Amino acid sequence: MADNWTAAPPAGGYPPNYFKANGVYYPNWHIYKGRAPSSLPLGMISHIFYAFAHVKEDGTVFLSDEWADLQMDVDGTKGCLNAMKALKGSHPHLKTIISIGGGAASQNFASVAADANKRANFARTAHAMLVQHGLDGLDIDWEHPSNPTEGHHYLLLLQTIRQFLPEHTYILTSALPATKWHLQHIPLAQCAQYLNFLNLMTYDFFGPWSERTGHHSQLYPHPSEPDAPSCNTAIEYLTRPPHNIPPHKILLGVPTYGRSFIGAHAPGMKFTGHAGEEGTFECQDLPRPGSNVIRDRERGTISCVGGDAGYVGYEDGETVRGKGVWSRKRGLGGMFYWTGHGGNGLVEEGFRGLHGG
């Protein structure tokens, strides 16, 4: 498929909002797996979220792995950040964004966001990082404000960042979990005013922490558990009163991995353990050998049962393309993927779904 982000527009131009965002997270540790930025499906990606930078107790933003980020040989240059910058020369549609935090490095956000001086230091040092490395924006991955006070401080942090990163020059996004339990303390409508996109992590609905099995990225809940978390439930929560977030500011998250539940063969069951890497398998390694594949088109899910992993809910080309179509019809801003690798064509299928291809 041609690079539709740089192709000449059709006669009369594109309709409003024709192109949807199709972003990927690129964790810097992927370079140690031989997955350089150049191996991403660049013609069908709009944004690369480079993960992660970290934040110190005083608010200073810093690179988490300077060897991977700046020093090792990558794609004919030094470090992944320089490699990513070079890609923009041949793919001028790309927007490159540094993501700060992550699930394993969010511990300093609460204290930094609570202090005006630390917020300013955060914004100032983040801006310097963008300038130094030719980046287009910033992604805040604080997982997650856990009470109303932290939610208010999260808003103040976004306001401060915008003072240093004006909207006409820089992109500002934020990755947030996708359930009411995680989102209830955040003044979402106010925060959305400062964000280009809210990257909604519509995955990890179920996992080792759950009492029962479930498909961790289901579009709609299983009939046996109508109140279970799902992509649809999350979008409804954000776009309806009292939050009323414009759909075009929301990116739907797509995982390129599945979650395993040993000792179970369907959603809603007790389980005895997990297989794979911390209970996960990359989608390119699914279905598991010797398992049976079950597709539920009403829920937009695929799973495999048996083999060495028990019940595994995951994504394939059909489900991701379906999510792209669904996102387009709902008027969402697009989709993003954790991560840009591991999916055997999932990013491409999402692009096709988003753009009606």
N, C-alpha and C positions, 0 to 999 in steps of 0.2 A: 504494500500500500504506500502511496506517495506521502511525503511529508506535508500533511495538510496544514501545518502551522506556517509554512512559508510559501505555499503554492499561491498562484495568482487567484484573486477572488473571481467568482462567477459574474457574468453580466448583471449589472444592477446591484452588485455588492452582496455581502452576506446579510441575512436577517439579524435583528438585534439579538445579542447574546448567543450567537450561533456556536461559537467555540466555548466549550466547557473546560474547566480546569481538570487535568488528569495528572496529578502530582504523585511523586514517590518519595518515601523516606529512604535515604541512603546512610546507613550506620557506618561510621568510619572503620569499625572492626571488620567489615566485609572485605576490606582490602587484603586481610590476612587469609581470606578464603579464595583469593585470586579473582575477586569480583571488583574490577576497576570501574570507575564512573563511566568509562567509554563502553562498557558492556551492557549498559541500560538501553532499553528500546527508545532511543532519544527522539525519534520522529513522532512518537505518540505520547510524549511527556511534556507537560507545560511547566511544572515546577519541580525542582529537586530540593527536598528538605534535608540538609546535611546534619546528621545526628552523631554526637551531641557536643555542644559546648557546655561548660558547667559554670556555676556561680559560687563565689567564696562568701564567707560570712559577712564581709563588708560590702557586698554587692558587686564586686569585680567579676566580670565575665572573662573566662579564660578557656583555651582549647583543652580538650580532655586527653588528647594523645598527639603530642607535637610530632612524633616520628611519623605516624600515619598521615597527619594533617598537612605537614610541611616538609618533611625531610626524605622519606623513602622514595625510590624511583617508581613513578606511576604515570603511565601513558605518555612517556617521553619527557616528563618534567619532574619536579620535586614536590611530592605530597599530593594528597587528594584534593585539597582546596585549589591548588594551582591547576591540577588536571581538570577540575570542574570549571574553573574560569576559562581555560583554553577551549572547552567544549562550546562555549557561547559564541566563539568565533565562527564555527561551522554550523551552529544551531542557534541563530539569534533570537528565536522565539523563547528559549529557555530562561526561566527566572530561577535564580539560585538563592536559597534562604538557609540561614544557620538556625538550627533548633537548639534551644537551651533547656537543659533539665533532663527529662525522662523519668521513668518510673523508679530507677535506681539512684537518681541524683537530684531529687526534689527537696532534700531535707533543709536547705537554706532559704527556700523561697519565702516561707512564712515570716521569718525574722527580717529579711531584706525588704519585703513588701510593706512591713509595718513601720518602717523608718524612712522619713523623707530624704535624709541624706544618703542612705543606702540605695533607695530607689533611683536617685539622681546618679549615683555612681554606677549602678547597673546600666541605666540608659546611656550614659556617657561612654562607658567602656564597650558596650555592645555596638554603639554607633562607630566607634573607632575600629572595631573588628570588621564591620561591614566595609568601611572605606579601605582598610588595608588589603582586604582580599577580594575586592570588587564584587561584593554580594549585593543582592537586590532587596533583602529584607530579613526579618526576624520572626522566629516562631517560638512562642512561650509554651513549654510543655511542663507545667506545674501539675503534678499528680498527687494531690489536688487540694484546693481550699476546702477545709473540713468543718468550718463553722461560719456563721454570718460575719464575724469580725474579719476572718481571713478572706471571705468573699469580697468584703468592702475594700480590703487592702489590695486584692487582685485588681479591682477596678482602678484604684489609685496608681498601681504599677503601670497599667496600660496607658493611663492618662499621661504619666511622666514620660514613658517611652515615646509617645506621640509628640512631646515637646522637642525631643531630639531627632525623631524620625518622622518628618512631616509626610502626610498622606500622599501628596502629589509626587513624592520622591521615593518613598520606601514602602514595601509591603510589610504588613504586620498581621500575623496569624497566631492562633492559639489552639493547641491540641487539648481536648477535654474528653473524659470518659462519657459514656452515652446512656447513663441511667439516672433517674430522678434522685436516687440516693446520693450519687456523686455530684449532681448539679444543683441541688436544692438550695445551697448556701450562697450561690453566685448571682449577683444582679445582672442576669444575662442580657436583658434588653439594653442596659446602659453600656455594658462591655462591648456589645456588638457594634456600637457606634464607632469604636476605635479600630475595629478589626476589618481587614479585607475578607478574611475567611475564618470561620470556626471549623477546625478539623475535628469532626466528631468521630471518636474512636468506637465505631459500631462493630465491635468484636470483643472477645473475652467476656461475653455474657455468662459463660459457664467455664469452670476450670477446677483445679485441685481444691480451691476454696469452697466449692459448691457442695450442697448436700446431695444433689442428684445430677444425673447427666443432662445435657442439653446441647443443641447446636450453637456454637459460640458466636456465630455471626448471622443468625437467621434473619431473613427479611421480615417474616411474620411469625408469631409464636405458634407452637404446636397446639392443636385443639384441646389436648388434655391439660394444658397449662396456659390459658388465654391471657393471664396476667404476667407471663414471663417476659423478660426484656427482649426487644427485637429492634431492627432498624426502623420499622414503621413507627413503633411506639416512641422511639427517641425523636424522630423527626416531628411527630405530632406534638410532643412535649415542648419542643423549641419553637415551633411556628405558630402555635395557638396561644390565646391569652393564658396567663398574663404576660408571656415573654414576647410573642409576636416578632420573632427574629425573621427578617426577610429570607426566604429560601435560598436566594442567590448568594447569600453569605455563608452557606453551609456546604462543606464537602463531606460526602459519605465515605467512611473508612472501610477499606477492604483488606482483610488479612491474606497473606500468601502462605499461610500455615493452617493446619488443622489441629484440633485438640483431642487427645486420646483419653478414653475411659475404659480401663480393663474391668472385666466382670459385668459389663452391660452390653445390651444389643439394641437399645432404643432410648429415646429421650424420656426423662422422668424416672429413671431407674437409679437404685443405689449402685455404687461401683466400689472396686477394691484397690485400684491403683491407676497408674498411668504409664504409657510407653513413650519412647522417643526422647528427644532432648527437652528436659523439663516438661514432659507431657505433651510435646508438640512434634509434628512432622511437617516439613515443607510440602506445599501442595504438589510440587514436582515429584515427590516420593509417595504420592497417594493416587489411587487406592493401594492399600497394603496387599502384598502377595497373599493369595488364599482367602481374601475377604470377598464379601458380596456387596455390591454397590446398590444403594437405595436413593432414588431421586424423588423429591417431593416438589413438584412445580408450583403447587398452590402456596407453599411457604418459601419458595425460592431457595431450596437447600439441596445439597447432596451429602451423603455420608457413606462410609463403608463399615461393615460389621464383620468381625472375625479376624483370622490371621493372627498377627502378633500384637494387635493394638486394641482389641475390643471394639467399642463404638468410637468412630472418629467423624466429627462434622468438619467439613472443609469447603473449599471453593474450587470450581473448575471453570472452563471457558464459558459454558452455558449460563451458570449462575452469575458470573461477573458481568457478562454481556447483558443479562437480564437486569442486574442492578443498575447498569448504565442507562438502559431504557427507562427504568423506573425513576431514576434520579432526574433524567431529562424531563419526563412527564410531570414530575413534582416541582419542577422549576429550580432544582438545586444548582449550586454553582459548579458542581462536578463531583469528582471522587479523588481519593488518595489511597495509597497502598503502603502498608507496612509488611514487607518492604518492596523495593523495586525488583528484587530477585526472588527466586524460589517458587515461581508460579507457572513456568512454562506457557507463556503467552497470555497471562491474565491481564496484564496492563494493556496489551493490544486489544483484547476483547472488550475491556472496559471502555477504551477509546471509541471503538466501533459502536457500542451501545449508546454512549453519550451523544454521538454525532449521527446516529441513524444509518451507519454503514453496514 
